[in-house]
Amino acid sequence: MDLSYNLVASKCAEQMAKYQDCVLKNQAGDWNTICRPEGKALAACADASVPHLAELKNSCSQQIFTYRQCLDKHASQADEVIGEKCGGLMKDLWECSERTMKSIEEREQANKKLV
């Protein structure tokens, strides 16, 4: 997941900065709704710019959905509460993304050997 984050950060720095700024400026409000346009712009950039992101999203869709539901459910609570309630789900998502990336890398290595 670190690799995916770093790729998104390098390819979509402008969109990521705008989204982060929006979230930080709207902590007291419904930042999830207020920052939706910035979030969608970041997601679109990432989908277009980062190899294998679509496969990661597909492979880990259940973990993404569950983690997002938890974040939405606890959005108005303190960061510590969110960490306590959703931390395990974030770990599950991270583990899924690591497994998926390992599988992709192994597949690509096998394909290189065939060429």
trRosetta pair geometry for C-beta under 8 A, 3 or more apart (Angstrom, degrees):
i j d omega theta_ij theta_ji phi_ij phi_ji
1 4 5.5 -52 -151 37 41 112
1 5 6.2 43 151 -21 70 104
1 93 7.4 77 -92 125 146 83
1 94 4.8 -85 -1 -134 149 73
1 97 4.1 79 -73 91 89 144
1 98 6.4 -57 -16 -53 82 77
1 101 7.8 -149 -47 -16 42 138
2 5 5.6 -54 -147 37 32 111
2 6 6.2 31 155 -18 66 107
3 6 5.8 -57 -147 38 29 110
3 7 6.3 30 154 -20 64 106
3 101 6.4 127 53 -147 133 155
4 7 5.8 -55 -149 35 30 111
4 8 6.4 28 154 -16 65 105
4 50 6.6 77 -151 175 73 143
4 52 7.9 -105 -100 91 101 101
4 53 6.7 123 -147 -101 110 84
4 56 6.3 66 -103 -87 149 175
4 97 6.3 -85 5 -176 144 132
4 101 7.2 -129 -41 -76 104 131
5 8 5.8 -57 -149 38 30 109
5 9 6.1 31 153 -20 66 109
6 9 5.5 -53 -143 38 31 114
6 10 6.2 25 159 -15 65 107
7 10 6.0 -59 -145 39 28 105
7 11 6.0 8 163 -3 67 115
7 49 7.6 176 154 121 94 94
7 50 4.6 110 125 -126 124 106
7 51 7.7 -98 -168 33 156 72
8 11 6.2 -67 -135 49 25 97
8 12 5.3 -34 -176 37 67 116
8 16 6.7 117 139 -71 94 130
8 42 7.7 55 -179 179 117 94
8 45 7.8 105 -153 105 81 98
8 46 4.7 -2 -121 -113 107 109
8 49 7.6 118 -117 83 53 114
8 50 5.6 -28 -73 -61 71 145
8 53 7.8 96 -73 -98 103 136
9 12 7.2 -62 -101 60 12 74
9 13 6.2 48 175 -90 54 74
9 16 5.9 -35 -116 10 59 174
10 13 6.7 -4 -142 -50 18 101
11 45 6.8 171 122 156 94 99
11 46 7.3 121 84 -108 119 51
11 49 3.7 163 157 148 142 139
11 50 6.0 -168 38 -63 151 80
12 15 4.5 -44 177 47 98 114
12 16 5.4 105 112 -28 88 97
12 42 5.9 112 153 -146 138 68
12 45 3.8 123 -114 122 121 133
12 46 5.6 -62 -14 -64 156 69
12 49 6.0 169 -48 45 96 150
12 50 8.0 -57 -13 -37 116 107
13 16 5.7 -59 -143 39 28 111
13 17 6.1 29 159 -21 65 107
14 17 5.9 -56 -148 34 27 110
14 18 6.5 24 155 -16 62 107
15 18 5.8 -55 -148 37 31 111
15 19 6.3 30 155 -18 65 108
15 38 7.1 161 -168 -170 72 72
15 41 4.9 -151 -137 123 114 97
15 42 4.2 165 143 -92 113 65
15 45 4.7 174 13 8 159 152
16 19 5.8 -57 -148 38 30 110
16 20 6.2 28 156 -16 66 109
16 42 5.7 99 -80 -127 54 120
17 20 5.8 -56 -143 40 29 109
17 21 6.1 32 157 -21 64 108
18 21 5.8 -53 -145 36 28 112
18 22 6.4 30 155 -21 62 106
18 38 4.9 -147 123 -140 98 117
18 41 7.1 -13 80 80 135 137
18 42 7.7 -164 66 -59 95 102
19 22 5.8 -55 -150 34 30 112
19 23 6.4 28 154 -18 65 106
19 35 6.1 97 -149 177 68 120
19 38 4.1 166 -93 141 67 110
19 39 5.6 103 -130 -78 121 54
19 41 7.4 -164 -60 65 104 96
19 42 4.8 -19 -37 -38 147 142
20 23 5.7 -54 -147 36 32 111
20 24 6.2 29 156 -16 66 108
21 24 5.9 -59 -147 40 29 109
21 25 6.1 22 158 -16 66 112
22 25 6.0 -61 -144 40 27 107
22 26 6.1 -6 166 7 64 119
22 31 6.9 141 135 -158 81 95
22 34 6.7 -169 174 117 106 96
22 35 3.9 137 124 -111 128 108
22 38 4.7 164 6 20 153 160
23 26 6.4 -80 -142 51 22 92
23 27 7.2 58 157 -71 61 72
23 31 5.0 84 -134 172 58 139
23 35 5.5 -10 -66 -53 67 169
24 27 6.4 -11 -159 -40 32 105
26 29 4.7 -64 -170 54 88 104
26 30 7.4 -43 161 70 118 33
26 31 3.8 144 100 -96 108 87
26 34 4.7 -151 -153 76 165 150
26 35 6.3 -168 44 -39 142 104
27 31 6.3 3 -85 -43 30 138
29 34 5.9 60 106 -28 122 144
30 33 4.5 8 130 30 115 110
30 34 5.9 133 89 -20 70 95
30 75 7.7 54 -139 130 66 137
31 34 5.3 -60 -130 48 35 111
31 35 5.2 12 175 -2 74 118
31 75 7.9 -156 50 -177 87 116
32 35 6.8 -55 -124 47 13 94
32 36 7.2 45 152 -63 50 85
32 71 8.0 149 -97 132 132 102
32 72 6.7 116 -152 -113 167 76
32 75 5.6 -51 -25 -138 135 153
33 36 5.8 -21 -159 -27 34 116
35 38 4.8 -53 -170 46 79 115
35 39 5.6 86 129 -28 87 100
36 39 5.5 -57 -143 39 32 114
36 40 6.2 33 160 -20 67 104
37 40 5.8 -54 -146 36 30 110
37 41 6.4 32 154 -20 64 105
38 41 5.7 -52 -148 35 32 113
38 42 6.4 33 152 -19 64 105
39 42 5.7 -54 -149 36 32 111
39 43 6.3 31 153 -18 66 107
40 43 5.6 -53 -144 38 33 112
40 44 6.2 34 156 -20 66 105
41 44 5.8 -53 -146 36 29 111
41 45 6.4 30 154 -18 62 106
42 45 5.8 -55 -149 37 30 111
42 46 6.2 28 155 -18 65 109
43 46 5.7 -56 -145 38 30 111
43 47 6.2 32 156 -21 65 106
44 47 5.8 -52 -146 35 29 112
44 48 6.3 18 158 -10 63 111
45 48 6.0 -68 -149 43 27 104
45 49 5.6 -3 165 1 68 125
46 49 6.2 -72 -128 49 23 96
46 50 5.2 -14 -170 8 68 125
46 53 5.7 173 150 -148 91 166
47 50 7.4 -39 -88 41 11 89
47 53 5.9 -137 -110 94 45 132
47 54 6.5 70 -146 -67 86 88
50 53 4.2 73 91 -40 108 125
52 55 4.8 -53 -160 42 68 116
52 56 5.9 74 140 -26 83 97
52 100 7.9 156 167 139 116 105
52 101 7.2 102 132 -109 149 72
52 104 5.3 45 -131 -146 144 163
53 56 5.5 -52 -148 36 35 114
53 57 6.3 36 153 -20 67 104
54 57 5.7 -52 -147 36 31 111
54 58 6.3 29 154 -17 64 108
55 58 5.7 -55 -146 39 31 110
55 59 5.9 27 158 -17 67 111
55 100 6.7 169 128 177 94 120
55 104 6.5 120 103 -87 148 126
56 59 5.9 -58 -138 41 26 107
56 60 5.9 -13 173 17 65 115
56 97 5.7 34 -154 -128 115 86
56 100 5.3 135 -113 111 68 149
56 101 7.2 15 -93 -60 111 81
57 60 6.8 -74 -132 57 19 84
57 61 6.3 54 159 -81 60 79
57 64 6.6 4 -144 -28 67 164
58 61 5.9 -14 -150 -40 26 112
59 96 6.7 172 124 168 94 101
59 99 8.0 -151 151 91 132 95
59 100 4.3 135 96 -107 154 131
60 63 4.6 -51 -175 47 88 115
60 64 5.5 96 121 -29 89 97
60 93 6.1 91 176 -146 130 70
60 96 3.9 125 -112 127 109 132
60 97 5.7 -21 -48 -66 160 69
60 100 6.2 -93 -37 -26 104 145
61 64 5.6 -55 -144 37 31 113
61 65 6.1 32 158 -20 66 108
62 65 5.7 -54 -146 37 29 112
62 66 6.2 26 157 -17 65 109
63 66 5.9 -54 -142 39 29 109
63 67 6.1 27 159 -16 64 110
63 89 7.1 165 -163 -175 75 77
63 92 5.1 -154 -133 122 115 99
63 93 4.2 162 148 -93 118 69
63 96 4.7 -175 7 6 158 155
64 67 6.0 -60 -146 40 25 107
64 68 6.1 23 157 -17 64 112
64 93 6.3 101 -75 -125 52 119
65 68 5.9 -59 -145 39 25 110
65 69 6.3 29 155 -22 63 106
66 69 5.7 -52 -149 33 30 113
66 70 6.6 30 152 -19 62 104
66 89 5.5 -141 120 -147 102 124
66 92 7.5 -18 81 84 133 139
67 70 5.7 -55 -153 34 33 112
67 71 6.5 32 151 -18 66 105
67 86 6.3 93 -150 -168 71 107
67 89 4.4 168 -95 139 76 114
67 90 5.8 102 -133 -80 127 56
67 92 7.5 -167 -61 67 108 100
67 93 5.0 -16 -37 -44 150 139
68 71 5.6 -52 -147 37 34 112
68 72 6.2 34 154 -18 66 106
69 72 5.8 -56 -147 39 29 111
69 73 6.1 31 154 -22 65 109
70 73 5.7 -55 -146 35 29 113
70 74 6.3 -6 166 10 65 112
70 82 7.9 122 140 -155 94 74
70 85 6.0 -178 -172 129 109 99
70 86 4.0 147 129 -103 131 102
70 89 5.2 148 5 35 155 160
71 74 6.6 -78 -143 53 23 87
71 75 6.2 57 155 -75 64 83
71 82 6.8 46 -122 -153 64 116
71 86 5.9 68 -66 -116 65 164
72 75 5.7 -15 -147 -33 30 117
73 85 7.8 -122 90 143 112 144
74 77 4.6 -50 -175 30 84 123
74 81 6.0 -154 -171 120 125 102
74 82 4.9 162 116 -100 126 75
74 85 5.2 147 -59 68 160 150
74 86 6.5 -146 41 -31 139 116
75 82 7.8 58 -96 -96 29 125
77 81 4.0 -77 148 81 127 140
77 82 5.9 158 84 -49 101 80
77 85 7.7 64 76 8 151 140
78 81 4.9 96 60 5 77 101
78 82 7.2 -144 99 -3 41 87
79 82 5.5 -55 -147 39 35 113
79 83 6.1 39 154 -22 67 105
80 83 5.6 -52 -149 36 30 114
80 84 6.4 29 152 -18 63 106
81 84 5.6 -55 -148 37 32 111
81 85 6.0 18 159 -9 68 112
82 85 6.1 -62 -138 46 27 102
82 86 5.4 -21 177 23 67 120
83 86 6.9 -68 -114 56 15 81
83 87 4.9 39 179 -60 60 112
84 87 6.4 -11 -105 0 12 117
86 89 5.1 -60 -163 45 63 115
86 90 5.9 68 139 -28 84 99
87 90 5.6 -53 -148 33 33 112
87 91 6.5 36 152 -20 65 102
88 91 5.5 -50 -152 33 35 114
88 92 6.6 39 149 -20 64 101
89 92 5.4 -47 -150 32 37 115
89 93 6.5 39 150 -18 65 102
90 93 5.6 -52 -151 36 35 113
90 94 6.3 38 150 -20 66 104
91 94 5.6 -52 -146 36 32 113
91 95 6.3 33 155 -18 65 105
92 95 5.8 -55 -147 37 29 110
92 96 6.4 32 153 -20 63 106
93 96 5.7 -54 -149 35 31 113
93 97 6.4 28 155 -17 65 106
94 97 5.9 -57 -149 37 30 108
94 98 6.4 30 153 -19 65 106
95 98 5.7 -53 -146 36 32 112
95 99 6.4 33 155 -19 65 105
96 99 5.8 -55 -149 36 30 110
96 100 6.2 29 154 -18 65 109
97 100 5.6 -54 -144 38 32 112
97 101 6.2 31 157 -18 66 107
98 101 5.9 -54 -144 38 28 108
98 102 6.3 31 155 -20 63 107
99 102 5.8 -57 -150 36 29 112
99 103 6.4 29 152 -19 64 107
100 103 5.7 -56 -151 36 31 112
100 104 6.4 32 152 -20 66 105
101 104 5.5 -51 -145 36 34 113
101 105 6.2 34 155 -19 66 105
102 105 5.8 -54 -147 38 30 110
102 106 6.3 30 154 -18 64 107
103 106 5.8 -54 -146 37 29 111
103 107 6.3 31 154 -19 63 107
104 107 5.7 -56 -149 37 29 112
104 108 6.3 27 154 -17 65 107
105 108 5.7 -55 -146 38 31 110
105 109 6.3 33 154 -20 65 105
106 109 5.7 -53 -147 35 31 112
106 110 6.4 31 154 -18 64 105
107 110 5.8 -55 -150 37 31 111
107 111 6.3 31 152 -19 64 107
108 111 5.6 -53 -146 36 33 113
108 112 6.5 38 153 -23 64 102
109 112 5.7 -51 -151 31 33 113
109 113 6.7 34 151 -20 63 103
110 113 5.7 -53 -154 31 34 113
110 114 6.8 35 149 -21 64 104
111 114 5.6 -53 -154 31 37 114
111 115 6.8 35 151 -24 65 104
112 115 5.8 -56 -153 29 36 111
